[in-house]
Amino acid sequence: MKRLHFLVMAAVLSAGVTCADTITSVQDGPWGNSVTWDSDVPDAGNGDLAIVLHEVGVHSINDDAADVQVSTGGSLTVHSGATLTVTNTVLVGDTGDESSIHLPYSTSTLLADTIRIGAAGVGVIHVNNGTLTTTGGLFVGADGFSGTLSPSQNTPVFSIGNGLTFGSDGTLTLSGWDPTIPPIDVVIGDVVLSPGWTIDLGESDLDPSFIVGDTWDLITFTGSLTASAPTVIAALGYEYVLNTATTGVVKLELTRIPLTHTWTNAGSGDWFDTANWDTGSVPSLGDKAIINNAGTSQITTGSAEVGQIETGLFGGEGHLEVSNATLTSTGSVNIGAPDGEEVDGLDADDITASFTATNATLVFGGTFNQGDPGIGFLGGTATISTTFDMMGGSLSTEGDYDLGGGGNPVSTAAITVSSSATILNASLVQIGDDLHLTSGTNFSSNPIDVTVDLLVEDTTELRVIEDFDCAEMDNAGAGASVGETTATFRNTFLNVYGESDHAIVSAGDTGIVDNIAVVELENCSWRVTEEIEAGGLRSGGGNTGNVADATIKLTDTDVVTGGLTMGERLDSTPGTIRGRLEMTRSFLETDPALLDFEGVLMAEYGKLDLGPDSELLFVIDGTTRATAVTVGDPGIYSAIDIHPNADPASAADLDGSIEVRFDFVPTAGTHTFELIRNEGGIPFNGDFDTYTVTGLDPGFAVDVFGVETTPGIVRLTISKTLFADGFELGDTTAWSSSVP
């Protein structure tokens, strides 16, 4: 009887015991659907830890868990009318990509004891309209990782118990913020703002009526305050400080509004001379400088700092010269590139602008725009003529360098652009984003005609952090787009950490794009982390008049790239394509394991993809190269080498045409020239449509010219026979006098 009583009691006790589980998302889906998780739906009553690795949505007021961890790029969205209740801790950010929580609606609610953003990786919480409530505190970027709290410009509601801490890696992002509304309205307890924390105002608009000295409430609280000055990322030129003079409130105070300075000297003059500016003062950091009266502003000593520069606006002309000095602009530098202004475009709305830098240090925190029409012209016709000449020194931009933009977004203007840039003997030219030559979209019913010339010579390195887009033109309107782009590099290291695209066209059904690009490299090294693409028609439109024509000429140049694609036609897009590569004493290797600027492995295919509209020309002039970048046999003259680790399924697709041109007369006998080798030993896919040999002495015969399937080689063998007496085949020349 005692034994039976013991068993009954054990059963009763075990029925009241729960077991906490770690439950992990396995796919995108609703919180309350068990298929979203690797077991059952998380339950706070069971003490469950929910790990969110996918896009999970909360749709009920009853969803809960004991703990929540959003990591590895996962995101959690609390939808309209829904509430997520977390008994203990919410951790946002772990390994992998940025992890996030979103409260997008006024009835989205997150309740938790403690929330830590940037707990073990990059994390962010967006509170657009919803309510965020904690009882144990909110910690942002306080754990050694980047954490961001982003209230919107609407009316988020915060009820933060037991204090708020922004750590040294914490950011309060207020992009689009209405400064009349406190973004964090209720903190019960202490506020700690650690050294190194950041306020990011993004592109928040400020009312023109705001003046220096205006303040706005950021955080209201009931406890003590420990505050360090933040780094404030603000709209161009606006400056702020933290104001803690009022008990229980942290305020942001406007301390400086940028000025616009317009150059008034119609001749040449000193940038630092106050008499040359309409404000009577010299532009300073955050200010805008405009030169548009055909005058020339000269910086010949010291260091000039400014927020933005514009030379050459509508119907104007402007020139800038910097020599043996430093020019720093925290924002964009626009040379004959109107910055978003709109006027009635007439024939008089031509633009002329120049920028000359001699042994100068140029540091631009935004984009460098040269000859880009932007959105400026409304009606009529306009011509933009710009030049940039750099001799010695260095150039660094945080954004793009746009040379001769190919876009025309306005429907009532015909535009002609002529832009050139010459860079000689520079140390380092670093483009922080993309290098664009003749790149843009024509949305207009009117034409745009762009001619661009770039010369870079004797420069230590031209470094492009993202993509090199040379003549990448799109057409979304009825207007014709014509682009002629020439880029020449000599004795320079061209280092591209993204893609390098040449004469790529995406076109609509009506407007025609005629896009020609010629890129020449002589005695250079060229590294492209992703792939080089030459001559491509991408999906979009049925206009047979579109042209994408790219020629790349390599002379005494070594190339390493994640891949090479030429003559690519996507989705049977009509039009004319030519992707042409000419090689003289040069080597090209595809490598699938190059690193980007941040040291991340790009893992490209390392393939050689030659489409039906591709052309290969190998020029053999009898001069050999001493070194090569290839991992195997460096070849005798020009050679393309496919890395042994390239994807074997698509290491090399051969199509189009191949030509070998002889610019010398070989000695008699047999000569073999290895042109393409697949180091992985994998046979090629396909074969060239045509094989051509030109310039060969008539006494020679072509013995072999074609593909050898194993180990994957394209080879040319020629021969010229000698008779026993030493006379060449077909030579009937007698001795000059008597027979010896």
C-alpha positions in Angstrom: 0.0 0.0 0.0 2.9 2.3 0.8 4.5 1.5 -2.5 1.3 2.4 -4.4 1.0 5.7 -2.5 4.6 6.6 -3.4 4.0 6.0 -7.1 0.9 8.1 -7.1 2.7 11.1 -5.4 5.6 10.8 -7.9 3.2 10.9 -10.8 1.4 14.1 -9.4 4.7 15.9 -8.9 6.1 15.0 -12.3 3.0 16.3 -13.9 3.8 19.8 -12.5 7.4 19.9 -13.7 8.3 21.6 -17.0 11.6 21.3 -19.0 13.1 24.4 -20.6 14.1 23.9 -24.2 16.3 25.8 -26.7 14.1 26.2 -29.7 15.7 27.4 -33.0 14.0 28.7 -36.1 14.6 26.6 -39.2 12.8 28.8 -41.8 11.0 32.1 -42.3 7.5 32.1 -40.9 5.1 33.1 -38.1 6.2 32.7 -34.4 3.0 30.7 -33.6 3.5 28.1 -36.3 5.5 25.1 -35.2 7.0 24.6 -38.7 9.0 27.8 -38.2 10.9 26.0 -35.4 13.0 22.9 -35.0 10.5 21.6 -32.3 7.4 23.2 -30.8 6.5 26.9 -30.6 8.5 28.6 -27.8 6.7 29.0 -24.5 7.6 31.3 -21.6 5.8 28.9 -19.3 8.3 26.2 -20.1 11.2 28.6 -19.7 12.1 28.2 -23.4 14.9 30.1 -25.1 14.0 31.1 -28.7 16.8 31.5 -31.1 15.8 33.5 -34.3 18.0 32.8 -37.3 15.4 33.6 -40.0 12.6 36.2 -40.7 10.1 35.5 -38.0 6.8 37.4 -37.6 4.8 37.8 -34.4 1.1 38.1 -35.2 -0.6 37.3 -31.8 -0.8 39.0 -28.4 -0.1 35.6 -26.8 3.4 34.9 -28.3 6.1 34.6 -25.6 9.3 33.0 -24.4 11.5 33.1 -21.4 14.5 34.4 -23.4 15.0 35.4 -27.0 18.2 35.6 -29.0 18.1 37.1 -32.5 21.4 36.2 -34.3 23.2 35.3 -37.5 21.3 37.8 -39.6 17.9 36.8 -38.3 15.1 39.3 -37.9 12.0 39.5 -35.7 9.0 41.6 -36.7 6.1 42.3 -34.3 3.1 43.0 -36.5 0.0 45.2 -36.0 -1.9 44.4 -32.9 0.7 41.8 -31.8 2.7 41.6 -28.6 5.8 39.6 -27.8 6.4 39.0 -24.1 9.8 37.9 -22.9 10.1 37.0 -19.3 13.9 37.5 -19.0 16.3 38.8 -21.6 16.3 39.7 -25.3 19.7 39.6 -27.0 20.0 41.1 -30.5 23.2 40.3 -32.4 25.4 37.3 -32.5 27.7 35.8 -35.1 27.1 36.5 -38.8 25.3 39.4 -40.4 23.3 42.2 -38.7 20.4 40.9 -36.6 17.3 43.0 -36.0 14.0 43.5 -34.4 11.2 45.6 -36.0 8.2 47.3 -34.4 6.7 48.9 -37.5 3.1 49.6 -36.3 1.6 51.7 -33.5 0.1 48.6 -32.0 3.4 46.6 -32.2 4.6 45.8 -28.7 7.7 44.2 -27.2 7.8 43.6 -23.5 10.9 42.2 -21.8 12.8 42.4 -18.5 16.2 43.3 -20.1 17.2 44.0 -23.7 20.7 44.0 -25.0 21.4 45.3 -28.5 24.7 44.2 -29.9 25.1 41.5 -27.3 27.6 39.3 -29.2 27.5 40.7 -32.7 25.9 43.5 -34.7 22.3 44.2 -33.7 19.6 46.8 -34.3 16.1 47.5 -33.0 13.8 49.7 -35.3 10.9 51.2 -33.3 8.9 52.9 -36.1 5.6 53.4 -34.3 5.4 50.7 -31.7 6.0 50.3 -28.0 9.1 49.0 -26.3 8.9 48.3 -22.6 11.6 46.9 -20.3 11.7 46.5 -16.5 15.4 45.5 -16.2 17.0 48.0 -18.5 18.0 48.7 -22.1 21.6 48.3 -23.1 22.8 49.5 -26.6 26.3 48.6 -27.8 27.5 48.0 -24.2 28.9 44.5 -24.8 31.8 45.2 -27.2 29.7 44.9 -30.4 27.9 47.4 -32.5 24.3 48.1 -31.3 21.8 50.5 -32.8 18.5 51.8 -31.5 16.5 53.4 -34.3 13.3 55.3 -33.4 11.5 56.7 -36.4 10.2 60.1 -37.1 6.7 59.0 -36.0 5.6 58.4 -32.4 7.4 55.4 -30.9 6.6 54.8 -27.2 9.4 53.8 -24.8 8.9 52.8 -21.2 12.4 51.8 -20.0 12.7 50.6 -16.5 15.9 50.3 -14.5 17.9 52.6 -16.8 19.3 53.1 -20.2 22.9 52.6 -21.3 24.6 53.5 -24.5 28.0 51.8 -24.6 31.0 52.9 -26.6 29.7 50.9 -29.6 26.1 52.1 -29.2 24.3 54.3 -31.8 21.1 56.3 -31.6 19.9 56.6 -35.2 17.4 59.3 -36.0 17.3 59.3 -39.8 14.2 61.1 -40.9 13.6 62.4 -37.3 11.2 65.2 -36.5 13.2 67.1 -33.9 10.1 68.4 -32.2 9.3 64.9 -30.9 11.5 63.3 -28.2 12.6 60.0 -29.6 13.1 58.3 -26.2 10.4 59.7 -23.9 10.4 57.7 -20.7 13.4 56.2 -18.9 12.7 55.2 -15.3 16.2 55.2 -13.7 19.7 56.2 -14.6 21.0 57.1 -18.0 24.6 56.3 -19.0 26.1 57.7 -22.2 29.5 56.2 -22.6 32.6 57.7 -24.3 32.5 56.8 -28.0 28.7 56.6 -28.4 27.1 58.0 -31.6 24.1 59.9 -32.7 23.4 59.4 -36.4 21.0 62.0 -37.8 21.3 60.6 -41.3 19.4 62.8 -43.8 17.1 64.3 -41.2 15.5 67.4 -42.5 15.9 70.7 -40.6 13.4 73.4 -40.9 14.9 76.6 -42.4 13.6 78.5 -39.4 16.0 76.7 -37.0 18.8 78.8 -35.7 22.0 78.3 -33.8 21.2 77.7 -30.2 17.9 75.7 -30.8 17.7 72.6 -28.7 15.5 69.4 -28.9 14.7 66.8 -26.3 16.4 63.4 -26.9 15.9 61.5 -23.7 13.7 62.1 -20.6 14.6 60.2 -17.4 14.0 60.1 -13.7 17.4 59.1 -12.3 21.0 60.3 -12.5 22.9 61.0 -15.7 26.4 60.0 -16.7 27.1 61.6 -20.1 30.0 61.8 -22.5 30.0 63.8 -25.7 28.8 61.7 -28.6 30.0 61.6 -32.2 27.2 63.3 -34.1 26.7 62.3 -37.7 24.6 65.1 -39.2 23.3 66.5 -42.4 26.1 68.2 -44.4 27.7 71.0 -42.3 25.2 71.0 -39.4 26.9 70.7 -36.1 25.5 69.8 -32.7 26.5 69.2 -29.1 24.9 67.5 -26.2 23.1 69.8 -23.8 22.6 68.4 -20.3 21.8 71.6 -18.4 18.2 70.7 -17.7 17.6 68.1 -15.0 16.0 64.9 -16.3 16.4 65.8 -19.9 19.2 65.1 -22.5 19.0 67.7 -25.3 20.7 68.1 -28.6 21.7 71.7 -29.4 22.4 73.1 -32.9 25.7 75.0 -32.8 26.4 75.7 -36.5 24.5 76.0 -39.8 26.5 75.8 -43.0 26.8 78.8 -45.3 26.9 79.0 -49.1 29.8 81.0 -50.4 29.8 82.1 -54.0 33.0 83.1 -55.8 32.9 86.7 -57.1 36.3 87.3 -58.7 35.9 87.0 -62.5 39.6 86.4 -62.9 42.0 84.3 -60.9 42.3 84.7 -57.1 43.3 83.3 -53.8 40.8 80.9 -52.2 41.7 82.3 -48.8 41.1 86.0 -49.7 37.8 87.0 -48.1 37.2 89.6 -50.8 36.7 86.9 -53.4 33.6 85.5 -51.7 30.1 87.1 -51.6 29.8 86.3 -47.8 33.0 88.2 -47.0 34.4 85.1 -45.4 36.3 82.0 -46.6 34.4 78.7 -46.8 35.0 76.4 -43.9 34.3 72.8 -42.9 30.6 72.1 -43.6 30.1 75.1 -46.0 29.3 75.0 -49.7 31.6 76.8 -52.2 30.2 77.7 -55.6 32.4 78.9 -58.5 30.2 79.8 -61.5 31.3 83.2 -62.9 34.1 82.0 -65.2 36.6 82.8 -62.4 39.4 80.6 -61.1 39.8 79.9 -57.4 43.4 79.0 -56.5 44.6 77.1 -53.4 48.4 77.3 -53.5 49.4 76.9 -49.8 48.2 75.3 -46.6 45.0 73.4 -46.2 41.5 74.3 -47.3 38.5 72.6 -45.7 34.9 72.8 -47.0 31.7 70.8 -46.9 30.8 70.8 -50.7 32.2 72.3 -53.9 30.4 73.1 -57.1 32.1 74.6 -60.2 30.0 75.2 -63.3 26.3 75.3 -62.8 23.6 76.1 -65.4 24.7 78.6 -67.9 27.9 79.1 -66.0 31.6 78.4 -65.9 33.9 77.7 -63.0 37.5 76.7 -62.4 39.5 75.3 -59.4 43.2 75.0 -59.1 45.1 73.3 -56.2 48.8 73.2 -56.1 51.2 72.1 -53.3 48.3 72.3 -50.9 45.6 70.1 -49.3 41.9 70.3 -50.2 39.4 68.5 -47.9 35.7 68.3 -48.6 33.5 66.4 -46.2 30.8 66.2 -48.9 30.6 65.9 -52.7 32.8 67.7 -55.2 30.9 68.6 -58.4 32.9 69.7 -61.4 30.3 70.7 -64.1 27.8 68.4 -62.3 24.8 70.3 -61.1 23.7 69.0 -57.7 20.0 68.5 -58.0 19.0 72.0 -59.2 16.2 72.5 -61.7 15.9 75.3 -64.2 14.3 75.9 -67.6 16.9 74.4 -69.9 17.8 76.7 -72.9 20.7 76.7 -75.3 22.4 79.1 -72.9 22.4 76.4 -70.2 25.8 75.1 -71.2 28.3 74.3 -68.5 32.1 74.6 -68.6 34.2 73.5 -65.6 37.8 72.5 -64.9 39.8 71.2 -61.9 43.6 71.2 -61.9 45.6 69.6 -59.0 49.4 69.8 -59.0 51.3 68.0 -56.2 48.1 68.3 -54.1 46.5 66.2 -51.5 42.7 65.8 -52.2 40.4 64.2 -49.6 36.7 64.0 -50.5 34.3 62.6 -47.9 31.5 62.2 -50.5 31.3 61.6 -54.3 33.5 63.2 -57.0 31.2 64.1 -59.9 32.6 65.4 -63.1 30.3 66.2 -66.1 27.3 64.3 -64.7 24.0 66.1 -65.7 22.2 64.8 -62.7 18.5 65.9 -62.7 19.2 69.4 -63.8 17.9 70.2 -67.3 14.3 71.0 -68.0 13.9 71.8 -71.7 16.1 72.9 -74.7 19.6 71.6 -75.3 22.7 71.8 -73.2 26.4 71.0 -73.5 28.6 70.0 -70.5 32.4 70.3 -71.0 34.7 69.4 -68.1 38.4 68.6 -67.5 40.3 67.2 -64.5 44.1 67.3 -64.6 46.1 65.9 -61.8 49.9 65.9 -61.7 51.5 64.2 -58.7 49.9 64.1 -55.3 47.1 61.9 -54.1 43.3 61.6 -54.3 40.9 59.9 -51.9 37.1 59.8 -52.0 34.6 58.1 -49.7 32.0 57.8 -52.5 32.0 57.3 -56.2 34.0 59.0 -58.9 31.5 59.7 -61.7 33.2 60.9 -64.9 30.8 61.9 -67.6 27.6 60.4 -66.4 25.5 58.8 -69.0 22.1 59.4 -67.4 19.4 61.8 -68.5 16.4 61.5 -66.1 14.6 64.6 -67.5 12.2 64.2 -70.4 12.6 67.6 -72.1 16.3 68.2 -72.6 18.9 67.0 -75.1 22.3 66.7 -73.5 25.9 66.5 -74.9 28.7 65.7 -72.4 32.4 65.9 -73.1 34.6 65.1 -70.1 38.2 64.1 -69.7 40.5 63.3 -66.8 44.3 63.0 -66.8 46.1 61.6 -63.8 49.9 61.6 -64.0 52.6 60.6 -61.5 50.2 60.3 -58.6 51.0 58.2 -55.5 47.6 56.8 -54.6 44.2 57.4 -56.1 41.6 55.7 -54.0 37.9 55.6 -55.0 35.9 54.7 -51.9 33.0 53.2 -53.8 32.5 52.9 -57.6 34.5 54.4 -60.5 31.9 55.2 -63.2 32.8 56.3 -66.7 29.9 57.1 -69.0 27.4 55.2 -66.8 23.8 56.0 -66.2 20.2 55.6 -67.3 18.3 57.7 -69.9 14.7 58.0 -68.9 14.2 60.8 -71.3 12.5 61.1 -74.7 15.5 63.2 -75.8 19.0 62.0 -76.6 22.2 62.1 -74.5 25.6 61.9 -76.2 28.6 61.3 -73.9 32.3 61.3 -74.8 34.7 60.4 -72.0 38.5 60.1 -72.0 40.5 58.9 -69.0 44.3 58.7 -68.9 46.2 57.4 -65.8 49.9 57.2 -66.2 52.9 56.5 -64.0 50.7 56.3 -60.9 51.6 54.0 -58.1 48.0 52.6 -57.6 44.5 53.4 -58.7 42.4 51.6 -56.1 38.7 51.1 -56.6 37.0 49.8 -53.5 33.9 48.6 -55.3 33.2 48.4 -59.1 34.8 49.9 -62.2 31.9 50.6 -64.5 33.2 51.7 -67.9 30.4 52.6 -70.3 27.5 50.9 -68.5 24.5 52.6 -70.0 20.8 51.8 -69.6 17.8 53.1 -71.5 14.3 53.4 -70.0 12.9 56.0 -72.4 12.6 56.8 -76.1 15.7 59.0 -76.3 18.8 57.7 -77.9 21.9 57.2 -75.8 25.4 57.4 -77.4 28.5 56.7 -75.4 32.1 56.7 -76.5 34.5 55.9 -73.7 38.3 55.6 -73.8 40.3 54.6 -70.7 44.1 54.3 -71.0 46.4 53.2 -68.2 50.2 53.1 -68.4 52.8 52.1 -65.8 50.1 51.8 -63.2 48.7 49.3 -60.8 44.9 49.2 -61.4 43.4 47.5 -58.3 39.6 46.8 -58.5 38.0 45.1 -55.5 34.7 44.5 -57.2 33.7 44.0 -60.8 35.1 45.6 -63.9 32.3 46.1 -66.5 32.9 47.5 -70.0 30.3 48.5 -72.6 27.3 46.9 -70.9 23.8 47.9 -72.1 20.4 47.4 -70.6 17.8 48.9 -72.9 14.1 49.4 -73.4 11.9 48.8 -76.4 12.1 52.3 -77.9 15.3 54.2 -77.2 18.6 53.0 -78.8 21.8 52.7 -76.9 25.0 52.9 -78.9 27.8 52.2 -76.4 31.5 51.8 -77.3 34.3 51.4 -74.8 38.1 51.0 -75.4 40.3 50.2 -72.5 44.0 50.0 -72.9 46.6 48.9 -70.4 50.3 49.2 -71.1 53.0 48.0 -68.7 50.5 47.7 -66.0 49.2 45.2 -63.3 45.5 44.8 -63.2 43.7 43.0 -60.4 39.9 42.5 -60.4 38.5 40.7 -57.3 35.3 39.6 -59.0 35.1 39.4 -62.8 35.9 41.4 -65.9 33.0 41.7 -68.3 33.4 43.1 -71.8 30.5 43.7 -74.2 27.1 42.6 -72.9 23.4 43.1 -73.7 21.3 42.5 -70.6 17.6 41.7 -70.5 15.2 44.5 -71.2 13.7 45.5 -74.5 13.5 44.3 -78.0 15.2 47.1 -79.9 17.6 45.6 -82.5 19.5 48.9 -82.8 21.3 48.5 -79.4 25.1 48.2 -79.6 27.5 47.1 -76.8 31.0 47.2 -78.1 34.0 46.8 -75.8 37.7 46.3 -76.6 40.3 45.6 -74.0 43.9 46.0 -75.1 46.7 44.6 -73.0 50.4 45.3 -73.7 53.1 44.1 -71.3 50.4 43.7 -68.7 49.7 41.1 -66.0 46.0 40.5 -65.1 44.6 38.5 -62.2 40.8 38.4 -62.0 38.0 36.3 -60.5 36.7 35.6 -64.0 36.5 36.9 -67.6 33.2 37.1 -69.5 33.0 38.5 -73.0 30.1 38.9 -75.5 27.3 37.9 -73.1 23.7 38.2 -74.3 21.1 37.5 -71.7 17.6 36.3 -72.4 18.1 36.6 -76.2 18.2 40.4 -76.0 18.5 41.7 -79.6 21.2 44.0 -80.8 24.9 44.0 -81.6 27.5 42.8 -79.2 31.3 42.7 -79.4 33.6 41.8 -76.6 37.2 41.9 -77.7 40.4 41.2 -75.9 43.8 42.0 -77.5 46.9 40.7 -75.8 50.6 41.5 -76.6 53.3 40.1 -74.3 50.6 39.9 -71.6 49.3 37.3 -69.2 45.8 36.9 -67.7 45.0 34.5 -64.9 41.6 33.7 -63.5 41.6 33.1 -59.7 38.5 32.0 -57.8 39.9 32.9 -54.4 40.6 36.7 -54.4 39.8 38.9 -51.4 37.8 42.1 -51.3 39.0 45.3 -49.6 37.8 44.0 -46.2 39.7 40.8 -46.6 36.5 38.7 -47.3 36.9 35.8 -49.7 34.7 36.5 -52.8 34.6 32.9 -54.0 34.1 33.6 -57.7 34.0 30.8 -60.2 37.4 31.8 -61.7 36.0 30.9 -65.1 36.6 32.0 -68.7 33.3 32.6 -70.4 33.7 33.6 -74.1 30.3 34.0 -75.8 29.5 33.8 -79.5 30.1 37.6 -79.9 33.6 37.5 -78.3 36.9 38.0 -80.1 40.4 37.0 -78.9 43.5 38.4 -80.6 47.0 37.3 -79.6 49.7 39.5 -81.1 53.1 37.7 -81.3 56.1 40.0 -82.1 59.0 37.8 -81.2 59.7 39.4 -77.8 59.3 37.2 -74.7 58.3 38.2 -71.2 60.6 37.5 -68.3 57.9 36.9 -65.7 54.3 35.9 -65.6 51.5 35.6 -63.0 50.4 32.2 -64.1 50.7 29.3 -61.7 51.7 26.8 -64.4 53.6 27.1 -67.6 53.8 30.9 -68.2 53.7 30.4 -72.0 56.0 31.9 -74.6 54.1 35.0 -75.5 50.6 36.1 -74.5 48.7 33.5 -72.4 45.4 33.1 -70.6 45.7 30.8 -67.6 42.7 29.3 -65.7 43.4 28.6 -62.1 43.4 24.9 -61.1 40.9 25.7 -58.4 38.3 27.1 -60.8 34.9 25.5 -60.8 35.4 22.4 -62.9 31.8 22.5 -64.1 32.3 25.8 -65.8 36.0 26.6 -65.9 36.0 27.6 -69.5 33.3 28.1 -72.1 34.8 28.8 -75.6 32.9 30.4 -78.4 33.3 33.3 -80.8 36.6 33.8 -82.7 40.3 33.6 -82.0 43.1 35.2 -84.0 46.8 35.1 -83.8 48.7 37.9 -85.6 52.4 37.7 -86.2 54.3 41.1 -86.2 57.6 39.5 -87.0 59.1 36.7 -89.1 60.0 33.6 -87.0 63.1 31.6 -87.7 62.7 28.5 -89.8 61.7 25.4 -88.0 58.8 24.4 -85.7 57.3 26.8 -83.2 54.5 26.1 -80.6 52.6 28.8 -78.9 50.4 27.9 -75.9 47.6 30.5 -75.8 45.1 29.2 -73.2 45.6 26.6 -70.5 43.2 25.1 -68.0 45.5 24.4 -65.1 42.9 22.1 -63.5 43.2 19.8 -66.5 39.5 19.9 -67.2 38.5 20.0 -70.9 36.9 23.1 -72.3 33.2 23.5 -72.9 32.6 24.2 -76.6 35.0 25.4 -79.3 35.8 28.6 -81.1 33.7 29.3 -84.2 36.6 30.6 -86.2 40.4 30.3 -86.0 42.5 32.8 -87.9 46.3 33.3 -88.4 47.4 36.6 -89.9 50.8 38.2 -90.7 52.5 34.9 -91.0 55.4 34.6 -93.4 54.1 32.7 -96.5 56.8 30.0 -96.1 55.2 28.8 -92.9 52.5 26.2 -92.5 50.0 26.1 -89.7 50.3 22.5 -88.4 48.0 22.7 -85.4 45.6 25.5 -84.2 42.8 24.4 -81.9 41.7 22.9 -78.7 43.3 19.9 -77.0 40.8 18.3 -74.7 43.3 17.0 -72.3 44.5 18.8 -70.2 42.6 21.7 -71.7 44.9 23.7 -73.9 44.5 26.0 -76.9 47.7 25.7 -78.9 49.1 27.0 -82.2 52.0 25.2 -83.9 53.7 26.5 -87.1 56.6 25.2 -89.1 58.9 26.1 -92.0 61.0 23.3 -93.6 64.7 23.5 -94.5 66.4 21.3 -97.1 69.6 19.5 -96.3 71.6 22.3 -98.1 70.1 24.9 -95.8 67.8 26.5 -98.4 64.3 27.1 -97.2 61.4 25.3 -98.9 60.5 27.2 -102.1 63.7 29.3 -102.2 65.3 29.2 -105.7 67.8 31.9 -105.1 71.3 31.1 -106.5 74.7 32.1 -105.2 75.7 35.7 -105.9 78.7 34.6 -108.0 80.0 31.2 -108.6 79.3 28.0 -106.7 81.9 27.6 -103.9 
